[in-house]
Amino acid sequence: LLAELEAVPRRRRRRVVVAAGLVAAGALGLALPQLSGPAEATDPCATIEAELDGVWDADARALVSANFERADEGARALDALDRWRDGWIDERRAVCRASGRAEADASLERAKLSCLTRQRQRVDALVDALGGAALDDERSARALDVLRTLPEAEACEDDLGASLMEPPPADQRQRVAQLQVSIDRATDQRRLGDFDAGFELLRSLEPEVEIAGYGPLTAEFMAERAKFERTASSLERGVELLADAIDLAEVHRHEQLAGELWLSLAMLSFNELDDPEAGSRQLRRALVTWQRLSPSDSIRARLEFARGIERESLGGADDLEAARAHLRRAIELVESSEAPSADLPHYRGDLARLHADDPEAQLALLRQAVADGERVWGPTHPRTADFQYQLGNALLLRGENEAARELLDAAVAGWSRAGEGMRERAASEHSLAQLALGEGDLDAAETHARALAQMRAAYLPPDHADHGDAPSMLAIIAGVRGQHELAIDHAREALRHWESKRDASDPEVLYMRTEIANHAHSLGRVDEAVAAYQSILADALPDAGLVLVTAHLGLADLELNRGNVDAAAEQLHAIVALDLPSLEPQTLTFTVLRALVALRQGGDVAASLAAVRAARKDSALSSEQLHAWIDGLTLSDAERDALRGALD
């Protein structure tokens, strides 16, 4: 079907139609100037620009520019509105000139004029909203989002479907047009963050929409209601209303709305409903609908993108490369436009996700997605933050920690300013906490871990297992600081969240249990520590690796403190029997305890101390930290001197 869509004749000046919200081309009924008749002595189309006086002119431009706190975003807002203005004037003049030609299709030209009038009224209301009180940081970010996805005037030229609809009754045309403008205003209020005001406006329109009784209008109302319901109540309710809107659009031949809604529903099925079979059926309906129209390049790109997601969901041997090909085609279509596309970074980011098997290609795509985001929205915008986060995590996996931290910090800042991205902000805080912990910056790690706990408390149900992540990191931080009781408290809190959701052999559960055992050991609670280590060994699977090593080392140390050298040696032999490729980060502990056994049993002391010296070279611990550890062991003076000599 996409191949057939490519065969549809293209019109002039085709650029981008960004589909966000309701279809721009409502085409419902304003009267068109006389389409034939005597020529005017003067050119009535020469002064079309005057129709935008008071809508987007020098005064409006100055007001909007002054209201953006960030100059770069203000410049991008002006650019978006200037582009819309230029396109609108071109299309409006074309309609005006067509009105004087006898061969003009009156119904099509009337639909174009109605579409352009609706766009003008929508932009007029939007400019009023943006030119009033100064925009705070959150609202300015949302405003740029809305402006970057304004439907362009070329959508009106392309709207063949609008001419197929029955026009509203003559006595309802003006009221239908007014209701459409009000629906558009509710849409923009929702997207600007004025959710309550937008929802109240939409609800107030419902009886008037019913009285008007015009099917295409009801379909548009229902589609916008579905979006509010998805945000306010539930995804399921929103999907139900979306299906109702599609039915109405198809019954009343609102083809473009039906095509967009089928596509939206397909993407919901693929991404949020986890129902790829339904998504495939819905996508086919979208393709069939758009085949009857003349879709813009941006709609073609969205269809290609959806086909890519569909092929990915199939999971076959050839599907990955097919999915990549669809996404590359989507990128080509939007890159052909002069205007910055709000879809391009998303397509690039998803294509990067499909290159998980090729880290270099993935990294290059993510870098380009960030660059695209900065070009479209600017470096501090929450939409750009989405791609900064993805690139930051990719760099983190490569060990490029400083660059990763910079990007993750920028992502958190971008989302925070708009009060959104709570899950992603939490994930970034998690990554930043782990990064700081690995670098030994305990204060920064604690700050990020507590931010993680606060964010997850805001959006996760109380019994969700992910609440255990923050206290698990706080347990490690407290342990490194020597705060053993606090570390045990944090570890037990993590386990309370995890143990009801995870198996006893879960690696993270076992790790927290070793933390509790280690700190009980440090506090001299020997029986508690022994019982904890033994229970870990009983629950751990054979491939638990370092968890088993830690438990055996803990028991070996306890046995040495009790004077049970042979029992300690058995624990160390059990570690050797695991035949692990590496004991890191426990190599130094293992070699020290094995040297102690050798000193007490009369074994090969020289080889054991040499192993300690070799392990010391790879340890990040300072001499002070090592001496404090040795001083905490129950040793004779000769044993302490021997170990210190190997460690210095």
DACORCOR-V320089 format. One record per residue. N is the residue number from 0. RES is the residue in three letters. PSI is psi as a letter, one per 40 degrees, with the letter a starting at -180 (none if undefined). D_LAST is the distance of its C-alpha to the last C-alpha in whole Angstrom. Layout:
# DACORCOR-V320089
<<N RES PSI D_LAST> <N RES PSI D_LAST>>
This chain:
# DACORCOR-V320089
<<0 LEU d 74> <1 LEU d 71> <2 ALA d 73> <3 GLU d 76> <4 LEU d 75> <5 GLU d 74> <6 ALA e 78> <7 VAL h 79> <8 PRO h 80> <9 ARG i 78> <10 ARG i 80> <11 ARG i 79> <12 ARG f 76> <13 ARG h 74> <14 ARG b 71> <15 VAL h 68> <16 VAL h 69> <17 VAL h 67> <18 ALA g 68> <19 ALA h 66> <20 GLY a 68> <21 LEU i 72> <22 VAL h 74> <23 ALA d 75> <24 ALA g 78> <25 GLY d 80> <26 ALA f 83> <27 LEU g 86> <28 GLY e 89> <29 LEU i 89> <30 ALA i 92> <31 LEU i 92> <32 PRO i 94> <33 GLN h 98> <34 LEU e 96> <35 SER i 100> <36 GLY a 103> <37 PRO i 104> <38 ALA i 101> <39 GLU i 100> <40 ALA d 101> <41 THR i 98> <42 ASP h 95> <43 PRO e 94> <44 CYS e 90> <45 ALA d 89> <46 THR f 88> <47 ILE d 86> <48 GLU d 83> <49 ALA d 85> <50 GLU e 84> <51 LEU e 81> <52 ASP h 82> <53 GLY e 80> <54 VAL c 78> <55 TRP g 75> <56 ASP a 77> <57 ALA d 75> <58 ASP d 75> <59 ALA d 74> <60 ARG d 71> <61 ALA d 70> <62 LEU d 70> <63 VAL d 68> <64 SER d 65> <65 ALA d 65> <66 ASN e 64> <67 PHE h 61> <68 GLU d 58> <69 ARG h 56> <70 ALA d 58> <71 ASP d 57> <72 GLU d 58> <73 GLY d 61> <74 ALA d 62> <75 ARG d 61> <76 ALA d 63> <77 LEU d 66> <78 ASP d 66> <79 ALA d 66> <80 LEU d 69> <81 ASP d 71> <82 ARG d 70> <83 TRP d 72> <84 ARG d 75> <85 ASP d 75> <86 GLY d 75> <87 TRP d 78> <88 ILE d 80> <89 ASP d 80> <90 GLU d 81> <91 ARG d 84> <92 ARG d 85> <93 ALA d 86> <94 VAL d 87> <95 CYS d 90> <96 ARG d 91> <97 ALA d 91> <98 SER e 94> <99 GLY e 96> <100 ARG h 96> <101 ALA d 99> <102 GLU e 97> <103 ALA i 94> <104 ASP h 93> <105 ALA d 94> <106 SER d 92> <107 LEU d 88> <108 GLU d 89> <109 ARG d 89> <110 ALA d 86> <111 LYS d 84> <112 LEU d 86> <113 SER d 85> <114 CYS d 81> <115 LEU d 81> <116 THR d 82> <117 ARG d 80> <118 GLN d 77> <119 ARG d 78> <120 GLN d 79> <121 ARG d 75> <122 VAL d 74> <123 ASP d 76> <124 ALA d 75> <125 LEU d 71> <126 VAL d 72> <127 ASP d 73> <128 ALA d 70> <129 LEU e 68> <130 GLY e 70> <131 GLY b 70> <132 ALA i 67> <133 ALA i 64> <134 LEU h 62> <135 ASP i 59> <136 ASP d 55> <137 GLU d 56> <138 ARG d 60> <139 SER d 59> <140 ALA d 57> <141 ARG d 59> <142 ALA d 62> <143 LEU d 61> <144 ASP d 60> <145 VAL d 64> <146 LEU d 65> <147 ARG e 63> <148 THR f 65> <149 LEU h 68> <150 PRO h 71> <151 GLU i 72> <152 ALA d 76> <153 GLU d 76> <154 ALA d 76> <155 CYS d 79> <156 GLU d 81> <157 ASP e 79> <158 ASP g 80> <159 LEU d 83> <160 GLY d 82> <161 ALA d 84> <162 SER e 87> <163 LEU e 87> <164 MET i 87> <165 GLU h 90> <166 PRO i 90> <167 PRO i 91> <168 PRO i 94> <169 ALA d 96> <170 ASP e 96> <171 GLN e 92> <172 ARG d 91> <173 GLN d 90> <174 ARG d 88> <175 VAL d 86> <176 ALA d 85> <177 GLN d 84> <178 LEU d 82> <179 GLN d 80> <180 VAL d 79> <181 SER d 78> <182 ILE d 76> <183 ASP d 74> <184 ARG d 73> <185 ALA d 72> <186 THR d 70> <187 ASP d 68> <188 GLN d 68> <189 ARG d 66> <190 ARG d 64> <191 LEU e 63> <192 GLY e 62> <193 ASP g 65> <194 PHE d 65> <195 ASP d 68> <196 ALA d 70> <197 GLY d 70> <198 PHE d 71> <199 GLU d 73> <200 LEU d 75> <201 LEU d 75> <202 ARG d 76> <203 SER d 79> <204 LEU e 80> <205 GLU d 81> <206 PRO d 84> <207 GLU d 85> <208 VAL d 84> <209 GLU d 86> <210 ILE d 89> <211 ALA d 89> <212 GLY f 89> <213 TYR h 87> <214 GLY d 85> <215 PRO d 83> <216 LEU d 82> <217 THR d 81> <218 ALA d 79> <219 GLU d 77> <220 PHE d 77> <221 MET d 76> <222 ALA d 73> <223 GLU d 72> <224 ARG d 72> <225 ALA d 70> <226 LYS d 67> <227 PHE d 67> <228 GLU d 67> <229 ARG d 64> <230 THR d 62> <231 ALA d 64> <232 SER c 65> <233 SER i 64> <234 LEU d 63> <235 GLU d 66> <236 ARG d 68> <237 GLY d 68> <238 VAL d 68> <239 GLU d 71> <240 LEU d 73> <241 LEU d 71> <242 ALA d 73> <243 ASP d 76> <244 ALA d 76> <245 ILE d 76> <246 ASP d 79> <247 LEU d 81> <248 ALA d 80> <249 GLU d 81> <250 VAL d 84> <251 HIS e 85> <252 ARG f 84> <253 HIS g 81> <254 GLU d 80> <255 GLN d 77> <256 LEU d 76> <257 ALA d 76> <258 GLY d 74> <259 GLU d 71> <260 LEU d 71> <261 TRP d 71> <262 LEU d 68> <263 SER d 66> <264 LEU d 67> <265 ALA d 66> <266 MET d 62> <267 LEU d 62> <268 SER d 63> <269 PHE d 60> <270 ASN d 57> <271 GLU d 58> <272 LEU e 60> <273 ASP f 59> <274 ASP g 62> <275 PRO d 62> <276 GLU d 65> <277 ALA d 67> <278 GLY d 65> <279 SER d 67> <280 ARG d 70> <281 GLN d 70> <282 LEU d 69> <283 ARG d 72> <284 ARG d 74> <285 ALA d 72> <286 LEU d 73> <287 VAL d 76> <288 THR d 77> <289 TRP d 75> <290 GLN d 77> <291 ARG e 81> <292 LEU a 79> <293 SER g 78> <294 PRO i 74> <295 SER i 72> <296 ASP d 69> <297 SER d 67> <298 ILE d 69> <299 ARG d 68> <300 ALA d 65> <301 ARG d 64> <302 LEU d 66> <303 GLU d 64> <304 PHE d 61> <305 ALA d 62> <306 ARG d 63> <307 GLY d 60> <308 ILE d 58> <309 GLU d 61> <310 ARG d 60> <311 GLU d 57> <312 SER d 58> <313 LEU d 59> <314 GLY e 56> <315 GLY i 58> <316 ALA d 57> <317 ASP e 59> <318 ASP d 58> <319 LEU d 55> <320 GLU d 56> <321 ALA d 60> <322 ALA d 58> <323 ARG d 56> <324 ALA d 59> <325 HIS d 61> <326 LEU d 58> <327 ARG d 58> <328 ARG d 62> <329 ALA d 62> <330 ILE d 59> <331 GLU d 62> <332 LEU d 65> <333 VAL d 63> <334 GLU e 62> <335 SER e 65> <336 SER i 66> <337 GLU d 66> <338 ALA i 65> <339 PRO h 61> <340 SER h 61> <341 ALA e 59> <342 ASP d 59> <343 LEU d 57> <344 PRO d 54> <345 HIS d 54> <346 TYR d 56> <347 ARG d 53> <348 GLY d 50> <349 ASP d 52> <350 LEU d 52> <351 ALA d 48> <352 ARG d 48> <353 LEU e 50> <354 HIS f 48> <355 ALA d 45> <356 ASP e 45> <357 ASP g 44> <358 PRO d 41> <359 GLU d 42> <360 ALA d 46> <361 GLN d 45> <362 LEU d 43> <363 ALA d 46> <364 LEU d 48> <365 LEU d 46> <366 ARG d 45> <367 GLN d 49> <368 ALA d 50> <369 VAL d 48> <370 ALA d 50> <371 ASP d 53> <372 GLY d 52> <373 GLU d 52> <374 ARG d 55> <375 VAL d 57> <376 TRP d 55> <377 GLY i 53> <378 PRO e 49> <379 THR e 49> <380 HIS i 52> <381 PRO d 51> <382 ARG d 52> <383 THR d 50> <384 ALA d 47> <385 ASP d 48> <386 PHE d 47> <387 GLN d 44> <388 TYR d 43> <389 GLN d 43> <390 LEU d 42> <391 GLY d 39> <392 ASN d 38> <393 ALA d 38> <394 LEU d 36> <395 LEU d 33> <396 LEU d 34> <397 ARG e 33> <398 GLY e 30> <399 GLU g 31> <400 ASN d 30> <401 GLU d 31> <402 ALA d 35> <403 ALA d 35> <404 ARG d 34> <405 GLU d 37> <406 LEU d 40> <407 LEU d 39> <408 ASP d 39> <409 ALA d 42> <410 ALA d 44> <411 VAL d 43> <412 ALA d 45> <413 GLY d 48> <414 TRP d 48> <415 SER d 48> <416 ARG d 51> <417 ALA e 53> <418 GLY f 52> <419 GLU a 52> <420 GLY f 49> <421 MET d 48> <422 ARG d 47> <423 GLU d 45> <424 ARG d 44> <425 ALA d 42> <426 ALA d 41> <427 SER d 39> <428 GLU d 38> <429 HIS d 36> <430 SER d 35> <431 LEU d 33> <432 ALA d 32> <433 GLN d 30> <434 LEU d 29> <435 ALA d 28> <436 LEU d 26> <437 GLY d 24> <438 GLU e 23> <439 GLY e 22> <440 ASP g 25> <441 LEU d 26> <442 ASP d 29> <443 ALA d 30> <444 ALA d 30> <445 GLU d 32> <446 THR d 34> <447 HIS d 35> <448 ALA d 35> <449 ARG d 37> <450 ALA d 40> <451 LEU d 40> <452 ALA d 41> <453 GLN d 43> <454 MET d 45> <455 ARG d 45> <456 ALA d 47> <457 ALA d 49> <458 TYR e 50> <459 LEU i 49> <460 PRO i 51> <461 PRO d 49> <462 ASP e 49> <463 HIS h 47> <464 ALA d 44> <465 ASP e 42> <466 HIS e 42> <467 GLY e 39> <468 ASP d 37> <469 ALA d 36> <470 PRO d 35> <471 SER d 33> <472 MET d 31> <473 LEU d 31> <474 ALA d 30> <475 ILE d 27> <476 ILE d 26> <477 ALA d 27> <478 GLY d 24> <479 VAL d 22> <480 ARG e 23> <481 GLY e 23> <482 GLN g 26> <483 HIS d 27> <484 GLU d 31> <485 LEU d 31> <486 ALA d 30> <487 ILE d 32> <488 ASP d 35> <489 HIS d 34> <490 ALA d 33> <491 ARG d 37> <492 GLU d 39> <493 ALA d 37> <494 LEU d 38> <495 ARG d 42> <496 HIS d 43> <497 TRP d 41> <498 GLU d 42> <499 SER e 46> <500 LYS e 46> <501 ARG i 43> <502 ASP i 43> <503 ALA d 40> <504 SER e 39> <505 ASP h 38> <506 PRO d 34> <507 GLU d 34> <508 VAL d 36> <509 LEU d 33> <510 TYR d 30> <511 MET d 32> <512 ARG d 32> <513 THR d 29> <514 GLU d 28> <515 ILE d 30> <516 ALA d 29> <517 ASN d 25> <518 HIS d 26> <519 ALA d 29> <520 HIS d 26> <521 SER d 24> <522 LEU e 27> <523 GLY e 27> <524 ARG g 30> <525 VAL d 30> <526 ASP d 33> <527 GLU d 33> <528 ALA d 30> <529 VAL d 31> <530 ALA d 35> <531 ALA d 33> <532 TYR d 31> <533 GLN d 34> <534 SER d 36> <535 ILE d 34> <536 LEU d 34> <537 ALA d 37> <538 ASP d 38> <539 ALA i 36> <540 LEU i 37> <541 PRO d 36> <542 ASP e 35> <543 ALA e 33> <544 GLY b 29> <545 LEU d 26> <546 VAL d 28> <547 LEU d 29> <548 VAL d 25> <549 THR d 24> <550 ALA d 27> <551 HIS d 26> <552 LEU d 23> <553 GLY d 24> <554 LEU d 26> <555 ALA d 24> <556 ASP d 22> <557 LEU d 25> <558 GLU d 26> <559 LEU d 23> <560 ASN d 23> <561 ARG e 27> <562 GLY e 26> <563 ASN g 28> <564 VAL d 25> <565 ASP d 28> <566 ALA d 29> <567 ALA d 25> <568 ALA d 25> <569 GLU d 28> <570 GLN d 27> <571 LEU d 24> <572 HIS d 27> <573 ALA d 29> <574 ILE d 26> <575 VAL d 26> <576 ALA e 30> <577 LEU d 30> <578 ASP f 29> <579 LEU i 27> <580 PRO d 26> <581 SER i 23> <582 LEU e 21> <583 GLU h 20> <584 PRO f 19> <585 GLN e 18> <586 THR d 17> <587 LEU d 13> <588 THR d 15> <589 PHE d 17> <590 THR d 15> <591 VAL d 13> <592 LEU d 17> <593 ARG d 18> <594 ALA d 15> <595 LEU d 17> <596 VAL d 20> <597 ALA d 19> <598 LEU d 18> <599 ARG d 21> <600 GLN e 24> <601 GLY f 23> <602 GLY a 22> <603 ASP g 20> <604 VAL d 17> <605 ALA d 16> <606 ALA d 17> <607 SER d 15> <608 LEU d 12> <609 ALA d 12> <610 ALA d 13> <611 VAL d 10> <612 ARG d 8> <613 ALA d 11> <614 ALA d 12> <615 ARG d 8> <616 LYS d 10> <617 ASP e 13> <618 SER i 12> <619 ALA e 13> <620 LEU i 11> <621 SER i 10> <622 SER d 7> <623 GLU d 10> <624 GLN d 11> <625 LEU d 9> <626 HIS d 9> <627 ALA d 13> <628 TRP d 13> <629 ILE d 12> <630 ASP d 14> <631 GLY e 17> <632 LEU i 17> <633 THR g 19> <634 LEU i 17> <635 SER i 18> <636 ASP d 16> <637 ALA d 15> <638 GLU d 14> <639 ARG d 12> <640 ASP d 10> <641 ALA d 10> <642 LEU d 9> <643 ARG d 6> <644 GLY d 5> <645 ALA d 6> <646 LEU d 4> <647 ASP none 0>>
